[in-house]
Amino acid sequence: MATRDVSAQSDLSKLKREADGSFKRPASSFRDVIERGGKYEPESDRYHLYVAYSCPWATRALIVRKLKGLEDIIPVTIVSPRLGPQGWPFASVDPFPGAEDDPLYGSKHIKDLYFKADPDYSGRFTVPVLWDKKDETIVNNESSEIIRIFNSAFNHLLPAEKAAVDLYPEDLRGEIDAVNDWIYPSINNGVYRAGFATKQDAYDTAVRGVFEGLDRVEKLLDDKDYLVGGRLTEADVRLWVTIIRFDVAYHGHFKCNFRTIRDGYPAIDLWARKLYWNVDAFKSSTKFDHIKAGYYSQVTINPTKIIPAGPIPDIRSL
Ligand SMILES: N[C@@H](CCC(=O)N[C@@H](CS)C(=O)NCC(=O)O)C(=O)O
């Protein structure tokens, strides 16, 4: 455990901004892969996933873990949704319904795992964390890579129907990459750039980008159930985790309030509701109480920590 002051790495109020008040997301630090014959072999019960239900990036990993039927191969632990000055706390430090303790080391915070992996770690203590129990280190903390690992690395350990689930099929990779390339900056990360901006101009630019992105997605999803290729792919998963948080968190807390998804984007809304109500991996990975408590406890944006009552319902039925 580190004794130096690491609050600049863990406290959201100390999150760095650019000189123009804009938020630039730092790159993730642990970028290994799990592959046969590699440093990290695909094995059952060797890896552990740490997530927050409040976090969209972590929820990508949760959804793909379920779509692929990896529940027994990769156990998961849920932290408390409230990111505190020390970063993500486990339930022993900040109890919350559905939050859990660290079953491996009894850690108090996610940061304890980062320092176990690397005592000199100098980045932020983000989730998701894909942990290797054998080498006691972090394999990967970048959700876009974790979902690719889950998509294929464990296929030989899975029943045929789960091995066949392919969210990044060869023939659609170009199209998926192309869609991800603009949805990430404008929407997934755009809502954060709007919400975390500390200057008006930076906010104005980011929020306009968010709604330009949503306008573009709305056209793409007109009369369609999926973004790419007429089938469920990682592009849907990556966008969905942001859309499902939009009306309940980003519209209010991050000031992305030109319009809501439910009242402003009928095609996106229908696509999102179909996935939520028809595919358990999406619904069971989404806890609106965690999402709302998580975002609205960010004191630099919401000093009273009051959680708004609406929208009612969290998501409309089909
Ligand atoms: N690039 C990362 C981003 C992960 C990330 O930023 N997670 C946020 C929660 S939504 C986090 O853990 N933040 C903690 C902090 O910055 O202190 C990924 O996609 O996995």
PDBQT file of the ligand as one rigid body, heavy atoms in Angstrom, charges set to zero:
ROOT
HETATM    1  N1  LIG A 401     -10.834   4.131 -20.935  1.00  0.00    +0.000 N 
HETATM    2  C1  LIG A 401     -11.386   3.545 -19.806  1.00  0.00    +0.000 C 
HETATM    3  C2  LIG A 401     -12.162   4.564 -18.995  1.00  0.00    +0.000 C 
HETATM    4  C3  LIG A 401     -12.657   4.007 -17.715  1.00  0.00    +0.000 C 
HETATM    5  C4  LIG A 401     -13.128   5.132 -16.783  1.00  0.00    +0.000 C 
HETATM    6  O1  LIG A 401     -12.816   6.310 -16.976  1.00  0.00    +0.000 OA
HETATM    7  N2  LIG A 401     -13.905   4.765 -15.746  1.00  0.00    +0.000 N 
HETATM    8  C5  LIG A 401     -14.361   5.770 -14.801  1.00  0.00    +0.000 C 
HETATM    9  C6  LIG A 401     -15.760   5.472 -14.315  1.00  0.00    +0.000 C 
HETATM   10  S1  LIG A 401     -17.025   5.753 -15.472  1.00  0.00    +0.000 SA
HETATM   11  C7  LIG A 401     -13.519   5.703 -13.547  1.00  0.00    +0.000 C 
HETATM   12  O2  LIG A 401     -13.276   4.639 -13.041  1.00  0.00    +0.000 OA
HETATM   13  N3  LIG A 401     -13.111   6.855 -13.033  1.00  0.00    +0.000 N 
HETATM   14  C8  LIG A 401     -12.431   6.942 -11.788  1.00  0.00    +0.000 C 
HETATM   15  C9  LIG A 401     -11.521   8.128 -11.701  1.00  0.00    +0.000 C 
HETATM   16  O3  LIG A 401     -11.212   8.748 -12.725  1.00  0.00    +0.000 OA
HETATM   17  O4  LIG A 401     -11.120   8.412 -10.574  1.00  0.00    +0.000 OA
HETATM   18  C10 LIG A 401     -12.257   2.389 -20.250  1.00  0.00    +0.000 C 
HETATM   19  O5  LIG A 401     -13.012   2.536 -21.224  1.00  0.00    +0.000 OA
HETATM   20  O6  LIG A 401     -12.152   1.333 -19.644  1.00  0.00    +0.000 OA
ENDROOT
TORSDOF 0
